[in-house]
Amino acid sequence: MKIGIASDHAGFDMKQQLVTHLVEKGYEVEDFGTHTIDRVDYPDYAKLVANDVVNGHIACGILVCGTGIGMSIAANKVKGIRAALVYNELTARLAKEHNHANIIAIGGRTQTVSEAKLIVDTYLNAHKESRHEGRIEKIAKIEEENL
Ligand code: RB5
């Protein structure tokens, strides 16, 4: 299972540490950048990861900006993306179980790195619950109605 990850400058340090953490755990990771602390625009990176989730190149995505808010808003503009801003173990687990999130967004300025590692591990180890499928279909229907 390949995981995509990206950040802007505000999430860069956390992203680097998450890449190391995931590789150590044995995941295949594709790092979409940014690759320096120079200022960049988070929508550019959200789009790269979101597009590759939708086309199946990666199984899911992890996005880090200052708060996670901008990344989640931008990723959710891509049809088929369910990006969840998560901030603890519970939201990380429920994002997968209830919302079938295919991307999680984390705040590099609002969470510690150890919290972020726990969030990522929890999300990746959780499973989609089929009883929520009808609600996911209703989300997709909203997309179809707003093309
Ligand atoms: C960058 O300064 C900051 O606005 C960005 O990382 C993010 O927090 C946006 O939601």
Backbone and ligand atoms as CSV (ligand in chain L), in Angstrom:
chain,resi,resn,atom,element,x,y,z
A,1,MET,N,N,0.844,-1.199,0.000
A,1,MET,CA,C,0.000,0.000,0.000
A,1,MET,C,C,0.880,1.251,0.000
A,2,LYS,N,N,0.718,2.072,-1.039
A,2,LYS,CA,C,1.539,3.282,-1.115
A,2,LYS,C,C,0.779,4.471,-0.517
A,3,ILE,N,N,1.479,5.215,0.317
A,3,ILE,CA,C,0.881,6.384,0.974
A,3,ILE,C,C,1.523,7.641,0.410
A,4,GLY,N,N,0.689,8.620,0.059
A,4,GLY,CA,C,1.201,9.904,-0.408
A,4,GLY,C,C,1.220,10.903,0.736
A,5,ILE,N,N,2.226,11.740,0.737
A,5,ILE,CA,C,2.322,12.750,1.800
A,5,ILE,C,C,2.823,14.050,1.204
A,6,ALA,N,N,2.351,15.166,1.727
A,6,ALA,CA,C,2.822,16.469,1.256
A,6,ALA,C,C,2.587,17.500,2.346
A,7,SER,N,N,3.290,18.601,2.220
A,7,SER,CA,C,3.109,19.712,3.161
A,7,SER,C,C,3.439,21.016,2.458
A,8,ASP,N,N,3.088,22.110,3.120
A,8,ASP,CA,C,3.663,23.401,2.739
A,8,ASP,C,C,4.831,23.666,3.699
A,9,HIS,N,N,5.350,24.900,3.659
A,9,HIS,CA,C,6.492,25.232,4.528
A,9,HIS,C,C,6.155,25.087,6.016
A,10,ALA,N,N,4.899,25.398,6.368
A,10,ALA,CA,C,4.496,25.349,7.781
A,10,ALA,C,C,4.394,23.913,8.301
A,11,GLY,N,N,4.247,22.982,7.386
A,11,GLY,CA,C,4.156,21.587,7.796
A,11,GLY,C,C,5.386,20.782,7.461
A,12,PHE,N,N,6.397,21.458,6.913
A,12,PHE,CA,C,7.565,20.751,6.378
A,12,PHE,C,C,8.272,19.877,7.429
A,13,ASP,N,N,8.582,20.445,8.586
A,13,ASP,CA,C,9.330,19.674,9.596
A,13,ASP,C,C,8.539,18.442,10.032
A,14,MET,N,N,7.235,18.635,10.255
A,14,MET,CA,C,6.407,17.503,10.676
A,14,MET,C,C,6.330,16.467,9.567
A,15,LYS,N,N,6.182,16.929,8.343
A,15,LYS,CA,C,6.101,15.993,7.202
A,15,LYS,C,C,7.362,15.144,7.108
A,16,GLN,N,N,8.521,15.775,7.246
A,16,GLN,CA,C,9.782,15.027,7.167
A,16,GLN,C,C,9.819,13.922,8.220
A,17,GLN,N,N,9.368,14.265,9.422
A,17,GLN,CA,C,9.411,13.273,10.510
A,17,GLN,C,C,8.377,12.179,10.295
A,18,LEU,N,N,7.259,12.529,9.688
A,18,LEU,CA,C,6.244,11.501,9.392
A,18,LEU,C,C,6.726,10.561,8.292
A,19,VAL,N,N,7.441,11.089,7.313
A,19,VAL,CA,C,7.992,10.225,6.259
A,19,VAL,C,C,8.915,9.184,6.890
A,20,THR,N,N,9.836,9.655,7.729
A,20,THR,CA,C,10.763,8.729,8.403
A,20,THR,C,C,10.001,7.694,9.213
A,21,HIS,N,N,9.013,8.155,9.948
A,21,HIS,CA,C,8.207,7.268,10.791
A,21,HIS,C,C,7.516,6.191,9.942
A,22,LEU,N,N,6.918,6.601,8.844
A,22,LEU,CA,C,6.174,5.653,8.006
A,22,LEU,C,C,7.108,4.654,7.322
A,23,VAL,N,N,8.241,5.140,6.853
A,23,VAL,CA,C,9.216,4.237,6.212
A,23,VAL,C,C,9.720,3.216,7.233
A,24,GLU,N,N,9.986,3.682,8.451
A,24,GLU,CA,C,10.424,2.762,9.511
A,24,GLU,C,C,9.366,1.701,9.811
A,25,LYS,N,N,8.108,2.087,9.633
A,25,LYS,CA,C,7.003,1.139,9.877
A,25,LYS,C,C,6.813,0.186,8.696
A,26,GLY,N,N,7.540,0.417,7.612
A,26,GLY,CA,C,7.475,-0.491,6.479
A,26,GLY,C,C,6.538,-0.070,5.361
A,27,TYR,N,N,5.972,1.131,5.460
A,27,TYR,CA,C,5.090,1.607,4.388
A,27,TYR,C,C,5.903,2.116,3.206
A,28,GLU,N,N,5.329,1.969,2.029
A,28,GLU,CA,C,5.885,2.623,0.842
A,28,GLU,C,C,5.311,4.035,0.826
A,29,VAL,N,N,6.184,5.024,0.761
A,29,VAL,CA,C,5.744,6.414,0.883
A,29,VAL,C,C,6.186,7.214,-0.329
A,30,GLU,N,N,5.267,7.968,-0.902
A,30,GLU,CA,C,5.656,8.926,-1.945
A,30,GLU,C,C,5.536,10.333,-1.367
A,31,ASP,N,N,6.659,11.041,-1.364
A,31,ASP,CA,C,6.722,12.397,-0.818
A,31,ASP,C,C,6.561,13.399,-1.959
A,32,PHE,N,N,5.429,14.090,-1.948
A,32,PHE,CA,C,5.114,15.037,-3.024
A,32,PHE,C,C,5.667,16.441,-2.748
A,33,GLY,N,N,6.447,16.589,-1.691
A,33,GLY,CA,C,6.993,17.906,-1.365
A,33,GLY,C,C,6.141,18.602,-0.297
A,34,THR,N,N,6.447,19.751,0.027
A,34,THR,CA,C,7.540,20.561,-0.402
A,34,THR,C,C,8.861,19.982,0.141
A,35,HIS,N,N,9.963,20.382,-0.454
A,35,HIS,CA,C,11.234,19.785,-0.068
A,35,HIS,C,C,12.176,20.768,0.636
A,36,THR,N,N,11.711,21.987,0.862
A,36,THR,CA,C,12.515,22.973,1.609
A,36,THR,C,C,11.561,23.776,2.500
A,37,ILE,N,N,12.122,24.673,3.304
A,37,ILE,CA,C,11.257,25.504,4.144
A,37,ILE,C,C,10.875,26.820,3.467
A,38,ASP,N,N,11.198,26.966,2.184
A,38,ASP,CA,C,10.780,28.163,1.450
A,38,ASP,C,C,9.258,28.212,1.375
A,39,ARG,N,N,8.717,29.430,1.432
A,39,ARG,CA,C,7.259,29.589,1.428
A,39,ARG,C,C,6.655,29.077,0.119
A,40,VAL,N,N,5.609,28.292,0.250
A,40,VAL,CA,C,4.885,27.767,-0.914
A,40,VAL,C,C,3.389,27.860,-0.623
A,41,ASP,N,N,2.575,27.507,-1.615
A,41,ASP,CA,C,1.121,27.594,-1.457
A,41,ASP,C,C,0.535,26.197,-1.269
A,42,TYR,N,N,-0.126,26.005,-0.134
A,42,TYR,CA,C,-0.633,24.662,0.202
A,42,TYR,C,C,-1.583,24.062,-0.842
A,43,PRO,N,N,-2.400,24.856,-1.581
A,43,PRO,CA,C,-3.295,24.189,-2.553
A,43,PRO,C,C,-2.538,23.403,-3.625
A,44,ASP,N,N,-1.342,23.873,-3.979
A,44,ASP,CA,C,-0.561,23.169,-5.014
A,44,ASP,C,C,-0.211,21.751,-4.568
A,45,TYR,N,N,0.045,21.581,-3.293
A,45,TYR,CA,C,0.454,20.274,-2.757
A,45,TYR,C,C,-0.757,19.401,-2.433
A,46,ALA,N,N,-1.829,20.038,-1.972
A,46,ALA,CA,C,-3.072,19.290,-1.731
A,46,ALA,C,C,-3.552,18.668,-3.041
A,47,LYS,N,N,-3.455,19.441,-4.106
A,47,LYS,CA,C,-3.916,18.981,-5.423
A,47,LYS,C,C,-3.104,17.778,-5.917
A,48,LEU,N,N,-1.796,17.814,-5.749
A,48,LEU,CA,C,-0.955,16.695,-6.203
A,48,LEU,C,C,-1.365,15.388,-5.536
A,49,VAL,N,N,-1.531,15.440,-4.220
A,49,VAL,CA,C,-1.878,14.225,-3.478
A,49,VAL,C,C,-3.314,13.803,-3.790
A,50,ALA,N,N,-4.223,14.761,-3.814
A,50,ALA,CA,C,-5.638,14.436,-4.058
A,50,ALA,C,C,-5.811,13.786,-5.431
A,51,ASN,N,N,-5.160,14.317,-6.449
A,51,ASN,CA,C,-5.285,13.740,-7.789
A,51,ASN,C,C,-4.777,12.306,-7.827
A,52,ASP,N,N,-3.695,12.042,-7.108
A,52,ASP,CA,C,-3.142,10.685,-7.135
A,52,ASP,C,C,-3.927,9.706,-6.268
A,53,VAL,N,N,-4.675,10.201,-5.312
A,53,VAL,CA,C,-5.603,9.312,-4.588
A,53,VAL,C,C,-6.732,8.921,-5.533
A,54,VAL,N,N,-7.280,9.906,-6.210
A,54,VAL,CA,C,-8.423,9.650,-7.092
A,54,VAL,C,C,-8.034,8.737,-8.261
A,55,ASN,N,N,-6.828,8.919,-8.810
A,55,ASN,CA,C,-6.456,8.053,-9.945
A,55,ASN,C,C,-5.867,6.704,-9.498
A,56,GLY,N,N,-5.774,6.489,-8.202
A,56,GLY,CA,C,-5.381,5.179,-7.682
A,56,GLY,C,C,-3.886,4.945,-7.573
A,57,HIS,N,N,-3.083,5.965,-7.889
A,57,HIS,CA,C,-1.630,5.816,-7.788
A,57,HIS,C,C,-1.186,5.616,-6.333
A,58,ILE,N,N,-1.899,6.261,-5.425
A,58,ILE,CA,C,-1.641,6.064,-3.990
A,58,ILE,C,C,-2.949,5.674,-3.314
A,59,ALA,N,N,-2.816,4.923,-2.210
A,59,ALA,CA,C,-4.021,4.407,-1.529
A,59,ALA,C,C,-4.707,5.489,-0.703
A,60,CYS,N,N,-3.917,6.381,-0.132
A,60,CYS,CA,C,-4.467,7.444,0.707
A,60,CYS,C,C,-3.407,8.529,0.868
A,61,GLY,N,N,-3.818,9.645,1.454
A,61,GLY,CA,C,-2.896,10.765,1.554
A,61,GLY,C,C,-2.848,11.379,2.940
A,62,ILE,N,N,-1.684,11.966,3.234
A,62,ILE,CA,C,-1.493,12.706,4.482
A,62,ILE,C,C,-0.987,14.093,4.095
A,63,LEU,N,N,-1.694,15.126,4.559
A,63,LEU,CA,C,-1.339,16.495,4.213
A,63,LEU,C,C,-1.082,17.290,5.484
A,64,VAL,N,N,-0.028,18.083,5.464
A,64,VAL,CA,C,0.318,18.886,6.640
A,64,VAL,C,C,0.523,20.335,6.215
A,65,CYS,N,N,-0.227,21.239,6.833
A,65,CYS,CA,C,0.061,22.672,6.694
A,65,CYS,C,C,0.091,23.242,8.105
A,66,GLY,N,N,-0.050,24.558,8.263
A,66,GLY,CA,C,0.046,25.114,9.610
A,66,GLY,C,C,-1.031,24.559,10.530
A,67,THR,N,N,-2.265,24.594,10.045
A,67,THR,CA,C,-3.408,24.129,10.851
A,67,THR,C,C,-4.038,22.855,10.320
A,68,GLY,N,N,-3.740,22.513,9.097
A,68,GLY,CA,C,-4.439,21.415,8.412
A,68,GLY,C,C,-5.711,21.892,7.718
A,69,ILE,N,N,-6.137,23.097,8.030
A,69,ILE,CA,C,-7.417,23.593,7.493
A,69,ILE,C,C,-7.320,23.842,5.986
A,70,GLY,N,N,-6.321,24.598,5.580
A,70,GLY,CA,C,-6.195,24.923,4.160
A,70,GLY,C,C,-6.019,23.679,3.306
A,71,MET,N,N,-5.189,22.765,3.764
A,71,MET,CA,C,-4.970,21.516,3.019
A,71,MET,C,C,-6.271,20.739,2.877
A,72,SER,N,N,-7.059,20.655,3.945
A,72,SER,CA,C,-8.299,19.878,3.873
A,72,SER,C,C,-9.304,20.555,2.946
A,73,ILE,N,N,-9.413,21.880,3.033
A,73,ILE,CA,C,-10.343,22.594,2.146
A,73,ILE,C,C,-9.950,22.368,0.692
A,74,ALA,N,N,-8.673,22.532,0.386
A,74,ALA,CA,C,-8.212,22.401,-1.003
A,74,ALA,C,C,-8.402,20.975,-1.513
A,75,ALA,N,N,-8.021,19.990,-0.724
A,75,ALA,CA,C,-8.129,18.591,-1.175
A,75,ALA,C,C,-9.579,18.213,-1.437
A,76,ASN,N,N,-10.478,18.746,-0.636
A,76,ASN,CA,C,-11.896,18.400,-0.799
A,76,ASN,C,C,-12.521,18.986,-2.062
A,77,LYS,N,N,-11.794,19.835,-2.765
A,77,LYS,CA,C,-12.299,20.358,-4.054
A,77,LYS,C,C,-12.135,19.344,-5.171
A,78,VAL,N,N,-11.335,18.309,-4.937
A,78,VAL,CA,C,-11.128,17.284,-5.966
A,78,VAL,C,C,-12.214,16.225,-5.823
A,79,LYS,N,N,-12.906,15.964,-6.914
A,79,LYS,CA,C,-14.010,15.011,-6.900
A,79,LYS,C,C,-13.534,13.626,-6.440
A,80,GLY,N,N,-14.218,13.089,-5.471
A,80,GLY,CA,C,-13.855,11.762,-4.976
A,80,GLY,C,C,-13.017,11.802,-3.708
A,81,ILE,N,N,-12.582,13.004,-3.340
A,81,ILE,CA,C,-11.771,13.127,-2.119
A,81,ILE,C,C,-12.659,13.383,-0.906
A,82,ARG,N,N,-12.344,12.648,0.154
A,82,ARG,CA,C,-12.935,12.906,1.466
A,82,ARG,C,C,-11.755,13.163,2.404
A,83,ALA,N,N,-11.402,14.446,2.516
A,83,ALA,CA,C,-10.260,14.831,3.352
A,83,ALA,C,C,-10.763,15.284,4.714
A,84,ALA,N,N,-10.194,14.721,5.749
A,84,ALA,CA,C,-10.625,15.036,7.113
A,84,ALA,C,C,-9.500,15.704,7.889
A,85,LEU,N,N,-9.835,16.826,8.500
A,85,LEU,CA,C,-8.901,17.486,9.421
A,85,LEU,C,C,-9.004,16.755,10.755
A,86,VAL,N,N,-7.945,16.091,11.137
A,86,VAL,CA,C,-7.977,15.277,12.355
A,86,VAL,C,C,-6.953,15.798,13.360
A,87,TYR,N,N,-7.265,15.625,14.646
A,87,TYR,CA,C,-6.419,16.258,15.658
A,87,TYR,C,C,-6.192,15.392,16.892
A,88,ASN,N,N,-6.694,14.180,16.886
A,88,ASN,CA,C,-6.397,13.257,17.993
A,88,ASN,C,C,-6.704,11.835,17.526
A,89,GLU,N,N,-6.491,10.869,18.425
A,89,GLU,CA,C,-6.717,9.472,18.041
A,89,GLU,C,C,-8.156,9.219,17.632
A,90,LEU,N,N,-9.091,9.804,18.378
A,90,LEU,CA,C,-10.510,9.537,18.114
A,90,LEU,C,C,-10.918,10.049,16.728
A,91,THR,N,N,-10.544,11.289,16.413
A,91,THR,CA,C,-10.940,11.820,15.102
A,91,THR,C,C,-10.218,11.083,13.974
A,92,ALA,N,N,-8.994,10.647,14.225
A,92,ALA,CA,C,-8.254,9.886,13.204
A,92,ALA,C,C,-8.954,8.554,12.922
A,93,ARG,N,N,-9.402,7.887,13.974
A,93,ARG,CA,C,-10.071,6.586,13.798
A,93,ARG,C,C,-11.439,6.760,13.141
A,94,LEU,N,N,-12.210,7.733,13.632
A,94,LEU,CA,C,-13.572,7.910,13.094
A,94,LEU,C,C,-13.556,8.452,11.665
A,95,ALA,N,N,-12.535,9.209,11.323
A,95,ALA,CA,C,-12.432,9.702,9.939
A,95,ALA,C,C,-12.410,8.532,8.962
A,96,LYS,N,N,-11.729,7.435,9.346
A,96,LYS,CA,C,-11.686,6.248,8.486
A,96,LYS,C,C,-12.962,5.427,8.649
A,97,GLU,N,N,-13.343,5.136,9.903
A,97,GLU,CA,C,-14.472,4.224,10.152
A,97,GLU,C,C,-15.805,4.796,9.666
A,98,HIS,N,N,-16.068,6.054,9.979
A,98,HIS,CA,C,-17.380,6.639,9.672
A,98,HIS,C,C,-17.408,7.420,8.370
A,99,ASN,N,N,-16.316,8.138,8.085
A,99,ASN,CA,C,-16.322,9.062,6.947
A,99,ASN,C,C,-15.563,8.535,5.746
A,100,HIS,N,N,-14.931,7.378,5.894
A,100,HIS,CA,C,-14.171,6.759,4.809
A,100,HIS,C,C,-13.190,7.768,4.208
A,101,ALA,N,N,-12.575,8.555,5.075
A,101,ALA,CA,C,-11.631,9.575,4.613
A,101,ALA,C,C,-10.493,8.925,3.838
A,102,ASN,N,N,-10.207,9.459,2.664
A,102,ASN,CA,C,-9.076,8.951,1.890
A,102,ASN,C,C,-7.852,9.873,1.997
A,103,ILE,N,N,-8.037,10.987,2.695
A,103,ILE,CA,C,-6.918,11.877,3.029
A,103,ILE,C,C,-7.144,12.379,4.455
A,104,ILE,N,N,-6.070,12.476,5.221
A,104,ILE,CA,C,-6.158,13.200,6.492
A,104,ILE,C,C,-5.236,14.413,6.428
A,105,ALA,N,N,-5.693,15.478,7.081
A,105,ALA,CA,C,-4.905,16.702,7.171
A,105,ALA,C,C,-4.576,16.951,8.641
A,106,ILE,N,N,-3.336,17.371,8.874
A,106,ILE,CA,C,-2.834,17.579,10.238
A,106,ILE,C,C,-2.185,18.962,10.310
A,107,GLY,N,N,-2.294,19.599,11.446
A,107,GLY,CA,C,-1.686,20.917,11.645
A,107,GLY,C,C,-0.274,20.811,12.184
A,108,GLY,N,N,0.661,21.291,11.398
A,108,GLY,CA,C,2.062,21.274,11.833
A,108,GLY,C,C,2.343,22.263,12.949
A,109,ARG,N,N,1.462,23.286,13.057
A,109,ARG,CA,C,1.641,24.288,14.112
A,109,ARG,C,C,0.679,24.070,15.278
A,110,THR,N,N,-0.192,23.084,15.153
A,110,THR,CA,C,-1.206,22.877,16.194
A,110,THR,C,C,-1.058,21.535,16.919
A,111,GLN,N,N,-0.234,20.660,16.368
A,111,GLN,CA,C,-0.022,19.342,16.971
A,111,GLN,C,C,1.471,19.134,17.183
A,112,THR,N,N,1.808,18.287,18.151
A,112,THR,CA,C,3.207,17.876,18.297
A,112,THR,C,C,3.487,16.748,17.306
A,113,VAL,N,N,4.768,16.506,17.062
A,113,VAL,CA,C,5.128,15.413,16.145
A,113,VAL,C,C,4.682,14.069,16.720
A,114,SER,N,N,4.814,13.893,18.027
A,114,SER,CA,C,4.383,12.602,18.595
A,114,SER,C,C,2.878,12.429,18.466
A,115,GLU,N,N,2.109,13.510,18.608
A,115,GLU,CA,C,0.657,13.418,18.370
A,115,GLU,C,C,0.394,13.045,16.916
A,116,ALA,N,N,1.125,13.670,16.015
A,116,ALA,CA,C,0.916,13.409,14.586
A,116,ALA,C,C,1.224,11.952,14.228
A,117,LYS,N,N,2.265,11.403,14.823
A,117,LYS,CA,C,2.597,9.986,14.557
A,117,LYS,C,C,1.467,9.081,15.028
A,118,LEU,N,N,0.922,9.383,16.193
A,118,LEU,CA,C,-0.188,8.590,16.739
A,118,LEU,C,C,-1.427,8.722,15.851
A,119,ILE,N,N,-1.681,9.931,15.389
A,119,ILE,CA,C,-2.821,10.189,14.495
A,119,ILE,C,C,-2.689,9.363,13.212
A,120,VAL,N,N,-1.511,9.420,12.618
A,120,VAL,CA,C,-1.275,8.706,11.354
A,120,VAL,C,C,-1.393,7.196,11.553
A,121,ASP,N,N,-0.794,6.689,12.605
A,121,ASP,CA,C,-0.860,5.241,12.876
A,121,ASP,C,C,-2.309,4.805,13.096
A,122,THR,N,N,-3.045,5.603,13.842
A,122,THR,CA,C,-4.442,5.256,14.144
A,122,THR,C,C,-5.273,5.241,12.868
A,123,TYR,N,N,-5.106,6.263,12.056
A,123,TYR,CA,C,-5.846,6.331,10.784
A,123,TYR,C,C,-5.509,5.135,9.894
A,124,LEU,N,N,-4.227,4.825,9.759
A,124,LEU,CA,C,-3.828,3.744,8.842
A,124,LEU,C,C,-4.268,2.371,9.340
A,125,ASN,N,N,-4.397,2.216,10.637
A,125,ASN,CA,C,-4.799,0.914,11.192
A,125,ASN,C,C,-6.308,0.749,11.309
A,126,ALA,N,N,-7.053,1.819,11.083
A,126,ALA,CA,C,-8.523,1.746,11.186
A,126,ALA,C,C,-9.107,1.222,9.871
A,127,HIS,N,N,-10.362,0.804,9.941
A,127,HIS,CA,C,-11.035,0.233,8.765
A,127,HIS,C,C,-12.370,0.925,8.525
A,128,LYS,N,N,-12.722,1.058,7.263
A,128,LYS,CA,C,-14.002,1.658,6.896
A,128,LYS,C,C,-15.140,0.761,7.390
A,129,GLU,N,N,-16.142,1.348,7.996
A,129,GLU,CA,C,-17.312,0.572,8.426
A,129,GLU,C,C,-18.381,0.658,7.341
A,130,SER,N,N,-18.823,-0.510,6.875
A,130,SER,CA,C,-19.757,-0.536,5.746
A,130,SER,C,C,-21.118,0.055,6.092
A,131,ARG,N,N,-21.472,0.091,7.390
A,131,ARG,CA,C,-22.783,0.641,7.754
A,131,ARG,C,C,-22.900,2.129,7.424
A,132,HIS,N,N,-21.773,2.781,7.131
A,132,HIS,CA,C,-21.821,4.204,6.784
A,132,HIS,C,C,-21.840,4.448,5.272
A,133,GLU,N,N,-21.875,3.355,4.510
A,133,GLU,CA,C,-21.766,3.465,3.044
A,133,GLU,C,C,-22.836,4.382,2.439
A,134,GLY,N,N,-24.058,4.291,2.950
A,134,GLY,CA,C,-25.150,5.115,2.411
A,134,GLY,C,C,-24.855,6.599,2.522
A,135,ARG,N,N,-24.233,7.002,3.618
A,135,ARG,CA,C,-23.899,8.433,3.802
A,135,ARG,C,C,-22.783,8.853,2.846
A,136,ILE,N,N,-21.853,7.942,2.615
A,136,ILE,CA,C,-20.763,8.247,1.673
A,136,ILE,C,C,-21.335,8.415,0.267
A,137,GLU,N,N,-22.315,7.572,-0.057
A,137,GLU,CA,C,-22.972,7.697,-1.374
A,137,GLU,C,C,-23.704,9.032,-1.482
A,138,LYS,N,N,-24.272,9.497,-0.394
A,138,LYS,CA,C,-24.954,10.807,-0.432
A,138,LYS,C,C,-23.949,11.947,-0.640
A,139,ILE,N,N,-22.750,11.800,-0.093
A,139,ILE,CA,C,-21.707,12.812,-0.330
A,139,ILE,C,C,-21.353,12.830,-1.817
A,140,ALA,N,N,-21.202,11.637,-2.400
A,140,ALA,CA,C,-20.875,11.553,-3.830
A,140,ALA,C,C,-21.992,12.166,-4.673
A,141,LYS,N,N,-23.214,11.985,-4.214
A,141,LYS,CA,C,-24.350,12.547,-4.958
A,141,LYS,C,C,-24.303,14.085,-4.931
A,142,ILE,N,N,-23.896,14.645,-3.829
A,142,ILE,CA,C,-23.751,16.110,-3.760
A,142,ILE,C,C,-22.741,16.573,-4.808
A,143,GLU,N,N,-21.633,15.806,-4.937
A,143,GLU,CA,C,-20.629,16.160,-5.955
A,143,GLU,C,C,-21.247,16.142,-7.344
A,144,GLU,N,N,-22.027,15.096,-7.627
A,144,GLU,CA,C,-22.641,14.964,-8.964
A,144,GLU,C,C,-23.589,16.124,-9.241
A,145,GLU,N,N,-24.249,16.599,-8.210
A,145,GLU,CA,C,-25.229,17.691,-8.367
A,145,GLU,C,C,-24.563,19.052,-8.522
A,146,ASN,N,N,-23.260,19.113,-8.276
A,146,ASN,CA,C,-22.579,20.415,-8.273
A,146,ASN,C,C,-21.373,20.458,-9.193
A,147,LEU,N,N,-21.479,19.773,-10.324
A,147,LEU,CA,C,-20.368,19.757,-11.272
A,147,LEU,C,C,-20.253,21.105,-11.973
L,1,RB5,C1,C,0.837,29.270,5.962
L,1,RB5,O1,O,1.277,30.393,6.617
L,1,RB5,C2,C,-0.507,28.813,6.544
L,1,RB5,O2,O,-1.502,29.729,6.229
L,1,RB5,C3,C,-0.859,27.446,6.036
L,1,RB5,O3,O,0.140,26.558,6.374
L,1,RB5,C4,C,-2.119,26.801,6.569
L,1,RB5,O4,O,-2.176,26.847,7.970
L,1,RB5,C5,C,-3.377,27.160,5.927
L,1,RB5,O5,O,-4.443,26.631,6.260
